[in-house]
C-alpha cells in the first residue's frame, strides 16, 4: 500500500541541492537493483543528511584519505553501504562508477558492508550492528588522547557515526555509549536514523525505548530533527552539536525508509531487497529525476560534489601549514607523533624486557606479564589500555601512570568497567584511528563476550593486544562457570588471530616481545596459578616462542621415538613425562608450542625438524583437544577435556580430570 501520502514533502531546496541528494538515491537504488541484493531504503532516506554532512561539516581530503587530522565518519549501519559508496564516488575518492556497478560482486571494492582497506574512505569494517558505534567511541578516545598528549591543536578532529535502529538495540551500543558519556567525549557526534523499520517490520513489534532519555542518562547531548529532508534543521543540529565540548552528541533524525518510492516507502520491503525495476522507474518520476538511465548522475550534480576535492585539499593544506609551524617549535614532539602514526617502535625498547631467574621466575604468567608490561612501558608510550574491572587480577596497570578519565585524556591506564564487548569494540576503534597500540584484559572465559570484536580485529589486521588470564581449570575453586574449556580451540580457529600461551615467566617475556612486533591481533593467555621456572641453561631457549613451537628438551642417545607437546602450564607435565620416559629407555622429545599460529607460519622444513615425520606424537592441554589434532595427526593422541571443570583446588582438578604425567607416559608408551 502506498505510504507517500502520509509523508510531508521535502522542504524546498535549491535545484543543485536536489540534484546532489537525488544522485545518492539514484546510485544507491540502481546499484542494489543491479546486484539483485542489498539495502536501498536507508541510503534513499538519509541522502539529505549525507549531503549536509559531507559538503558543510566533515573535514576530509579525497586525494589523501589517510590525512591524519581528517574527521572520521563511521557508517555503523553498514547494511546501508551504498550511502557511503555513493558519497565517496561523488566527492572524488579513488572509487569509480564501475566500482559502484560491481556492488557486492567477487573482490569488488564495494562489498556488501563497508570493509576497512577495501575502499578508500572507509574508516572501519562495519556490519555486525553496534560495532560501528563502539569503533567511533574508540576513535574519539584516540583523538582526545593524542590531542592531550601532543598539544598545540595539531590533532583536532571530530568523529561522526550513523546508527540504525538495530545498532541502538544491540547491547554493545549500551556499553560504549555509557563509557563515552562518562569520558565526556565532546568531539563524538552520532546520528540515529529513527526510521521505525527493521527487516521484520515496524520497530513497534519489539522496541519501545525512549532513546533520547536513554542517551541523556548516559550524559549525552541529545537533539531531534523531525524531518530528514530538512537541510537547514540538519545543519543547525550539527552546528549545535559541535558547540558542545563536554558531552558526546546524538542527533535523532526521523526519516522515512525508501523515501521517494511511491509503493515501498516506510515498508520493510525497502530495507533489505531491491525496489524492482518498475518501482525504480516510478520513484525516479516521483523525485523528478530527469533520466531513467541506471547510474545517471547529472553533470551539474557531479561538478558540485567534486568541488569537495578542492575544498579538501585546501583544508589539508591549511592544517599542514599549522603543523609545519608546530613542528618547527616542537621538533621532538613531532618526531614522536610521526613515529607513533607510522606504527614504528622506539629503538631500544627490547632492552627493557626483564630476565627471569630461579629466584624471581617461579610466578604465575599473569604476574610475569605485569612485570614485563611495567618494564617496557617507558619506551612504548603508545601502548595504552587496561581491564574490564579486573586490573588487580590481570596485572595490567602501568604503575605510576595516570588513568584516562573525563578530566585526563592523556592518561594511559584505562578502566573499561565491566564491559568486555564494549572494551573490544573501543580498542578496535583506537587501533584503526592510529597512533595507539591498545590492550585490554579480562579472564579468558569472558572472551566469549568479545567474540565479534576479536573477529573484526583479525578481519582488519589491527594491532590489538588482549591479555586473557585465568586460562584453564588451573584457576581452581571458582568452578566451571569461570574455567575455560573450549576457548583456546575457538580462538585458534579465528583466521588472522594469534594466540600465545606461554609456559613460564621467560616465555611470557618473549610473548610480549612477539605481541608488540606482530602487526595483527594477539591474545596473551596467562595463568592464575604459579608456574615453575624453566632453566634455559638446561632447556631450549625461550626465543623459540617466535617460531610458535620449538624443542624444549630433546631425546638422548638417538632420534626421538615419541614427541610430547603442549602449551602453558601443561609444559611442566611434558617435561616431567619426558624425564620418566627417558629413564625407561624411551627416547622422548618435549616441544613447547605456545602459538599454533606462529608455528603454522614457519617453513615446512622447520616444522618437520621440530615434529619429525613418522614419529608418534602426544599433545596435552587442560582444554578441548580439537586444535591439537592438526599437529598430532590421525595417529597421534591428544589428552584434553571434553567436559566442564569443577570447583576444587587446581591440583585435584588436574589429577581427577586426567591432565597428568601418568596419562602422558601411558599414551607415549602406546605409540612406541
C-alpha positions in Angstrom: 0.0 0.0 0.0 1.5 3.4 -0.9 2.7 5.5 2.1 3.8 8.6 0.3 0.5 10.4 1.1 1.3 10.2 4.8 4.7 11.9 4.4 5.1 15.6 4.2 7.1 16.6 1.1 10.7 17.7 1.5 11.1 21.5 2.1 12.1 23.5 -0.9 15.8 23.2 -1.6 17.9 24.8 -4.4 17.9 22.8 -7.6 21.6 21.9 -7.1 20.8 20.6 -3.6 18.1 18.4 -5.0 20.2 17.1 -7.8 23.1 16.2 -5.5 20.8 14.5 -3.0 19.0 12.6 -5.7 22.3 11.5 -7.1 22.8 9.5 -4.0 19.4 7.9 -4.2 19.8 7.0 -7.9 23.2 5.4 -7.4 22.0 3.5 -4.3 18.8 2.1 -5.7 20.4 1.3 -9.1 23.4 -0.5 -7.5 21.2 -2.6 -5.3 19.0 -3.4 -8.3 21.9 -4.4 -10.5 23.4 -6.6 -7.8 19.9 -8.0 -7.0 21.0 -7.8 -3.4 21.3 -5.1 -0.8 19.6 -2.3 1.2 18.3 0.7 -0.8 15.9 2.2 1.6 18.2 3.8 4.2 20.5 5.5 1.6 17.4 7.0 0.0 16.2 8.2 3.4 19.5 9.6 4.6 20.7 11.1 1.3 20.0 14.7 2.6 21.9 14.1 5.9 24.9 12.7 3.9 24.8 15.8 1.6 24.7 18.3 4.5 27.4 16.5 6.5 29.8 15.8 3.6 29.5 19.3 2.0 29.2 21.6 5.0 30.9 20.0 8.0 33.0 16.9 7.5 36.7 17.7 7.1 38.4 15.3 4.6 40.5 15.2 1.5 39.5 12.7 -1.2 43.0 12.9 -2.7 44.5 11.8 0.7 42.2 9.5 2.6 44.8 9.0 5.3 45.3 12.6 6.3 45.7 12.3 10.0 43.6 15.2 11.1 40.6 14.4 9.0 37.3 14.0 10.6 36.3 10.3 10.9 33.0 9.1 9.6 31.7 5.6 10.5 28.6 4.1 9.0 27.6 1.8 11.9 24.5 0.9 9.9 26.8 -0.9 7.5 24.0 -2.5 5.5 23.4 1.0 4.1 26.8 0.8 2.5 25.6 2.3 -0.8 25.1 5.6 1.0 28.8 5.7 1.8 30.0 4.3 -1.5 27.8 6.9 -3.4 29.2 9.8 -1.5 32.8 8.6 -1.8 32.4 8.3 -5.6 30.7 11.7 -5.8 33.2 13.6 -3.7 36.1 12.2 -5.7 37.7 9.4 -3.8 39.5 6.7 -5.8 36.3 4.9 -6.5 34.7 4.7 -10.0 31.3 4.4 -11.3 32.2 0.9 -12.5 33.1 0.1 -8.8 29.5 1.0 -7.9 28.2 -1.1 -10.7 30.1 -4.1 -9.2 28.5 -3.7 -5.8 28.5 -6.9 -3.9 30.5 -8.8 -6.5 33.6 -11.0 -6.2 36.6 -9.0 -4.9 34.7 -5.8 -5.6 35.9 -2.6 -4.0 32.2 -2.1 -2.9 31.4 -5.1 -0.8 28.0 -5.6 0.8 29.1 -4.0 4.1 32.0 -1.5 4.3 35.4 -3.1 4.8 38.5 -1.4 6.0 41.3 -1.1 3.4 39.0 -2.4 0.6 37.5 1.0 -0.2 39.3 4.4 0.2 37.5 6.5 2.7 36.1 3.6 4.7 37.4 4.1 8.2 36.5 0.7 9.7 34.7 -2.5 8.9 31.1 -2.4 9.9 28.4 -5.0 9.5 27.7 -6.5 12.9 25.3 -4.0 14.3 26.5 -1.8 17.1 30.2 -2.3 16.3 30.5 1.0 14.4 29.3 2.9 17.4 31.9 1.3 19.6 34.6 1.9 17.0 33.6 5.5 16.8 34.0 5.8 20.6 37.5 4.3 20.3 38.3 6.8 17.5 37.1 9.7 19.6 39.2 8.4 22.6 42.3 8.2 20.4 41.7 11.7 19.1 41.3 13.0 22.7 44.3 11.1 23.9 46.6 12.3 21.1 45.3 15.8 21.3 46.0 16.0 25.1 49.4 14.3 24.6 50.6 16.5 21.7 49.1 19.9 22.5 49.1 22.7 20.0 45.9 21.9 18.2 47.5 19.7 15.5 45.3 16.8 16.5 41.8 18.3 16.4 39.0 16.5 14.6 35.6 15.1 15.1 34.2 11.6 14.8 30.8 11.1 13.3 28.7 8.0 13.0 25.3 7.0 11.7 23.4 4.3 13.6 20.3 2.4 12.8 17.5 1.1 15.0 19.5 -2.2 15.0 22.7 -0.5 16.2 20.7 1.1 19.0 19.1 -2.2 20.1 22.3 -4.2 20.2 23.8 -4.5 23.7 27.2 -3.2 22.8 25.8 0.2 22.0 24.7 0.5 25.6 28.2 -0.4 26.9 30.1 2.0 24.7 27.6 4.9 24.9 27.7 4.7 28.6 31.5 4.8 28.5 31.6 7.7 26.0 29.3 9.8 28.2 31.4 9.0 31.2 34.6 10.2 29.5 32.9 13.4 28.2 34.0 12.9 24.6 32.8 16.2 23.2 34.1 15.5 19.6 31.9 12.5 19.1 28.7 13.2 17.2 26.2 10.4 16.3 23.1 10.3 14.1 20.4 7.9 15.0 18.3 7.1 11.9 14.9 6.8 13.5 13.0 5.2 10.6 10.9 2.8 12.6 11.6 -0.1 10.3 13.6 -3.4 10.7 13.7 -6.5 8.5 10.7 -8.0 10.3 8.6 -4.8 10.1 7.8 -1.8 12.2 10.1 -1.5 15.2 7.0 -1.3 17.4 7.0 -5.1 17.2 9.8 -5.2 19.7 11.2 -1.8 20.5 9.6 0.9 22.7 12.6 2.5 24.3 12.8 6.3 24.7 16.2 6.5 23.1 16.5 10.2 23.8 16.1 9.7 27.5 18.5 6.8 27.4 21.3 8.8 25.9 20.6 11.8 28.2 21.0 9.4 31.1 24.4 8.5 29.6 25.2 12.2 29.7 25.0 12.8 26.0 23.7 16.0 24.4 20.5 15.0 22.5 18.6 16.7 19.7 15.8 15.8 17.4 15.3 16.6 13.7 11.8 15.7 12.8 12.3 15.6 9.1 15.3 14.0 7.5 14.7 16.2 4.4 15.0 19.5 6.2 18.5 20.6 5.3 18.5 23.7 7.5 17.4 21.7 10.5 20.1 19.1 9.9 22.7 21.8 9.5 21.6 23.6 12.7 21.7 20.4 14.7 25.3 19.6 13.6 26.4 23.2 14.4 24.8 22.9 17.9 26.4 19.5 18.5 29.9 20.9 17.5 29.3 23.7 20.1 29.1 21.2 22.9 32.6 20.4 24.3 31.9 18.4 27.4 29.5 15.7 26.2 29.1 13.5 23.1 26.1 14.3 21.0 23.3 12.3 19.5 21.0 13.7 16.8 17.9 11.7 16.4 16.7 12.0 12.8 13.2 11.0 11.8 13.5 9.5 8.4 11.3 7.5 6.0 13.0 4.4 4.6 12.8 4.3 0.9 11.9 7.9 0.6 10.6 8.7 -2.9 9.3 5.3 -3.6 5.5 5.5 -4.1 4.8 2.0 -3.0 7.6 0.9 -0.7 8.4 4.0 1.4 8.1 3.1 5.1 8.0 -0.6 4.5 10.3 -3.5 5.4 10.5 -4.3 1.7 12.6 -1.1 1.2 15.0 -2.2 3.8 16.7 -5.4 2.6 15.7 -6.0 -1.0 15.9 -4.2 -4.4 13.0 -2.0 -5.2 12.4 -3.6 -8.5 12.7 -2.1 -12.0 9.1 -0.9 -12.1 9.3 0.7 -8.7 12.6 2.4 -9.5 11.0 3.9 -12.6 8.1 5.2 -10.5 10.5 6.5 -7.9 12.6 8.4 -10.3 9.5 10.0 -11.7 8.2 10.9 -8.2 11.5 12.5 -7.4 11.7 14.5 -10.6 14.8 12.7 -11.8 15.4 13.6 -15.5 16.7 10.3 -16.7 15.7 6.7 -16.3 19.2 5.6 -17.3 20.7 3.5 -14.5 23.5 5.2 -12.5 22.8 8.5 -14.2 24.3 11.5 -12.3 23.6 14.9 -13.8 26.8 16.7 -14.8 25.9 19.7 -12.7 25.5 17.5 -9.6 28.8 15.7 -10.2 30.5 19.0 -10.7 29.1 20.4 -7.4 30.1 17.2 -5.5 33.6 17.2 -7.0 34.2 20.7 -5.5 34.7 18.8 -2.3 38.1 17.6 -3.7 39.3 21.2 -4.0 37.8 22.0 -0.6 39.5 19.0 1.0 42.9 19.9 -0.5 42.5 23.4 1.0 41.6 22.0 4.4 44.6 19.8 4.5 47.0 22.5 3.2 45.7 24.8 5.9 46.4 22.1 8.5 49.8 21.3 7.1 50.9 24.9 7.4 49.8 24.9 11.0 51.6 21.6 11.6 54.8 22.8 10.0 54.8 25.8 12.4 54.2 23.5 15.3 56.8 21.0 14.2 59.4 23.8 14.0 58.6 24.8 17.6 58.3 21.3 18.9 60.6 19.0 16.8 60.9 16.3 19.4 57.2 16.0 19.9 56.7 16.0 16.1 59.2 13.1 15.6 57.4 11.2 18.4 54.0 11.7 16.9 55.1 10.8 13.4 56.7 7.6 14.8 53.5 6.6 16.5 51.4 7.2 13.5 53.8 5.1 11.3 53.5 2.3 13.8 57.2 2.1 14.5 58.5 1.2 17.9 61.2 3.2 19.7 64.7 1.9 19.4 65.9 0.1 22.5 62.6 -1.0 23.9 63.5 -4.6 23.7 66.5 -4.0 26.0 63.9 -3.3 28.8 62.4 -6.7 28.7 63.4 -8.3 32.0 65.2 -11.6 32.6 63.7 -14.1 34.9 65.7 -16.4 37.1 65.1 -19.2 39.5 64.8 -16.5 42.2 62.1 -14.4 40.6 60.7 -16.7 37.9 58.5 -19.0 39.9 55.4 -16.9 39.3 52.1 -17.1 37.5 52.3 -16.0 33.9 49.8 -13.2 34.7 52.2 -11.9 37.3 55.2 -12.2 34.9 53.2 -10.3 32.3 52.6 -7.4 34.7 56.3 -7.2 35.4 57.1 -7.2 31.7 54.4 -4.6 30.9 55.8 -2.2 33.5 59.4 -2.7 32.5 58.8 -1.9 28.8 56.1 0.8 29.3 58.5 3.8 29.5 59.7 3.0 25.9 56.4 2.1 24.5 54.3 5.1 25.4 51.7 4.4 22.7 50.8 1.1 24.5 47.8 2.1 26.4 44.9 0.1 27.9 43.6 -1.6 30.9 41.0 -4.1 32.0 37.3 -4.8 32.3 37.3 -4.1 36.0 39.9 -6.8 36.7 43.2 -4.9 36.7 44.3 -6.3 40.1 43.8 -9.8 38.8 45.1 -9.4 35.3 48.1 -7.2 36.3 47.5 -4.7 33.5 48.1 -1.4 35.3 51.1 0.7 34.4 52.3 1.8 37.8 52.7 5.5 38.3 50.9 6.4 35.1 47.6 8.4 35.3 44.3 6.9 34.4 42.3 8.1 31.4 39.3 10.0 32.8 36.9 12.7 31.8 39.4 15.2 33.1 42.6 13.4 32.0 42.5 12.2 28.4 46.3 12.0 28.2 46.4 9.1 30.8 47.4 5.6 29.7 45.6 3.3 32.2 42.0 2.5 31.1 39.2 1.4 33.4 36.8 0.0 30.9 34.3 -1.1 33.5 32.5 -4.4 33.3 32.0 -4.0 29.6 34.1 -6.7 27.8 32.2 -6.4 24.5 32.4 -2.6 24.6 36.1 -2.8 25.5 36.9 -4.8 22.4 35.0 -2.6 20.1 36.6 0.6 21.6 40.0 -1.0 21.2 39.4 -1.7 17.5 38.4 2.0 17.0 41.6 3.2 18.8 43.7 0.9 16.6 42.2 2.0 13.3 42.5 5.6 14.3 46.3 5.2 14.5 48.9 6.4 17.0 48.0 3.9 19.7 48.6 0.2 20.4 45.6 -0.7 22.6 45.5 -3.6 25.1 42.6 -4.9 27.1 42.3 -7.6 29.7 39.8 -9.9 31.3 39.5 -13.6 32.2 39.8 -16.0 29.3 36.3 -17.3 29.9 34.9 -13.8 29.2 36.5 -13.6 25.8 33.1 -15.0 24.8 31.7 -11.5 25.3 34.3 -10.2 22.9 33.9 -12.6 20.1 32.6 -10.2 17.4 35.3 -7.7 18.2 38.1 -10.2 18.1 36.9 -11.4 14.7 36.7 -7.8 13.4 40.2 -7.1 14.7 41.5 -10.1 12.8 39.5 -9.2 9.7 41.0 -5.7 9.7 44.5 -6.9 10.7 44.7 -4.4 13.5 47.5 -4.3 16.1 45.4 -5.0 19.2 46.7 -6.9 22.3 44.4 -9.0 24.5 45.5 -10.1 28.0 43.5 -13.1 29.0 44.2 -14.6 32.4 42.7 -17.5 34.4 43.3 -19.6 31.4 42.2 -23.1 32.4 40.8 -25.3 35.1 44.0 -24.2 36.9 42.1 -21.3 38.4 40.5 -23.8 40.7 37.8 -23.1 43.2 35.8 -20.6 41.2 34.4 -23.6 39.3 33.2 -24.4 35.8 31.5 -21.1 35.2 34.9 -19.5 35.2 37.0 -22.3 33.8 37.5 -22.1 30.1 37.4 -25.4 28.2 36.5 -24.7 24.5 38.0 -21.2 24.4 41.6 -22.0 23.2 40.4 -24.0 20.2 37.7 -21.5 19.5 40.2 -18.6 19.4 42.7 -20.5 17.4 40.0 -21.1 14.8 39.7 -17.3 14.0 41.6 -16.6 10.8 44.3 -14.0 11.3 44.2 -14.1 15.1 47.3 -15.1 17.0 47.1 -16.8 20.4 50.2 -17.2 22.7 50.0 -19.3 25.8 53.4 -19.1 27.5 54.8 -21.9 29.6 56.8 -19.8 32.2 57.9 -16.3 33.0 60.6 -16.3 30.4 58.2 -17.3 27.7 55.9 -14.6 28.9 58.5 -12.0 28.4 59.0 -13.4 24.9 55.3 -13.3 24.3 55.2 -9.6 24.9 58.1 -9.1 22.5 56.2 -11.0 19.9 52.9 -9.3 20.5 54.4 -5.9 20.1 56.3 -6.8 16.9 53.3 -8.7 15.3 51.0 -6.3 13.5 47.8 -8.3 13.8 45.7 -9.0 16.9 47.4 -11.1 19.6 46.0 -12.7 22.7 48.3 -13.5 25.6 46.7 -16.3 27.5 48.0 -16.5 31.1 47.7 -18.5 34.3 46.3 -17.6 37.7 48.4 -20.3 39.4 52.2 -20.2 39.8 54.4 -21.9 37.2 57.7 -23.4 37.8 60.8 -21.8 36.4 62.3 -23.5 33.4 66.1 -23.3 33.5 67.1 -22.2 30.0 70.7 -23.2 30.5 69.3 -26.8 30.6 66.4 -26.5 28.2 65.7 -24.8 24.8 65.9 -21.0 24.6 62.5 -19.2 25.1 63.3 -17.1 22.0 61.9 -20.2 20.1 58.4 -18.7 21.0 58.8 -16.5 17.9 58.6 -19.7 15.8 55.5 -20.8 17.7 56.9 -24.2 18.7 60.4 -25.3 19.5 62.3 -28.2 21.0 62.5 -27.7 24.7 64.1 -30.9 25.7 65.4 -33.5 23.2 65.8 -37.2 23.3 69.2 -38.6 24.3 71.1 -41.4 22.6 69.4 -41.0 19.2 66.4 -39.7 17.3 63.2 -39.4 19.3 60.8 -42.3 19.3 57.9 -40.1 20.6 57.2 -36.3 20.7 55.3 -34.8 23.6 53.9 -31.3 23.1 51.9 -28.7 25.0 51.5 -25.0 25.8 51.2 -23.0 29.0 51.1 -24.7 32.4 51.0 -28.2 30.9 54.5 -27.8 29.5 55.7 -28.7 33.0 53.9 -32.0 32.7 55.6 -32.9 29.4 59.0 -32.1 30.8 58.4 -34.5 33.7 56.9 -37.1 31.4 59.9 -36.8 29.1 62.3 -37.5 32.0 60.3 -40.5 33.1 60.2 -42.0 29.6 64.0 -41.4 29.1 64.6 -43.2 32.4 62.6 -46.1 31.0 64.8 -46.1 27.8 62.2 -44.4 25.6 63.7 -41.6 23.6 61.3 -38.7 24.0 61.3 -35.1 22.8 59.4 -32.3 24.6 58.1 -29.5 22.4 56.7 -26.2 23.8 54.1 -24.8 21.4 52.9 -21.5 22.8 51.5 -20.3 19.5 49.9 -22.6 16.9 49.6 -19.7 14.5 53.3 -18.7 14.6 54.2 -22.4 14.2 51.9 -22.8 11.2 53.6 -19.7 9.6 57.1 -21.4 9.6 58.5 -23.3 6.7 57.6 -26.9 6.2 61.3 -27.7 6.8 61.3 -26.1 10.2 58.1 -27.8 11.3 59.5 -31.2 10.2 62.6 -30.7 12.2 60.5 -30.0 15.3 57.9 -32.7 14.6 59.7 -35.4 12.6 57.6 -37.4 10.2 56.9 -40.9 11.3 57.4 -40.3 15.0 54.3 -40.7 17.3 53.0 -37.5 18.9 51.2 -36.9 22.1 49.7 -33.5 23.0 48.2 -32.4 26.3 46.3 -29.3 27.3 43.8 -28.5 30.0 41.2 -27.6 27.4 39.3 -29.0 24.5 41.6 -31.2 22.3 40.3 -30.0 18.9 43.1 -27.6 17.9 45.8 -30.1 18.6 44.8 -32.8 16.1 46.4 -30.6 13.4 49.8 -31.3 14.9 49.4 -34.8 16.2 47.9 -36.2 13.0 45.4 -39.0 12.9 47.8 -41.5 14.5 48.7 -39.2 17.5 47.0 -38.8 20.8 45.6 -35.7 22.4 44.9 -35.6 26.1 42.4 -32.8 26.9 39.0 -32.0 28.3 35.6 -32.6 26.6 33.6 -31.8 29.7 33.4 -28.8 32.0 35.5 -28.5 35.1 34.6 -28.4 38.7 35.0 -26.4 41.9 38.1 -27.7 43.7 41.8 -26.8 44.3 43.5 -26.9 40.9 45.9 -29.8 41.6 42.9 -32.0 42.4 41.2 -30.9 39.3 44.2 -31.8 37.1 44.5 -35.2 38.7 40.8 -36.1 38.7 40.3 -34.9 35.1 43.3 -36.8 33.8 45.6 -33.9 32.9 48.6 -35.7 34.4 52.1 -37.1 33.9 50.8 -40.6 34.3 48.4 -40.2 31.4 51.2 -38.7 29.2 53.6 -41.6 29.9 50.9 -44.2 29.3 49.9 -42.5 26.0 53.6 -42.2 24.9 54.3 -45.9 25.6 51.3 -46.9 23.5 52.8 -45.2 20.5 56.4 -46.6 20.8 
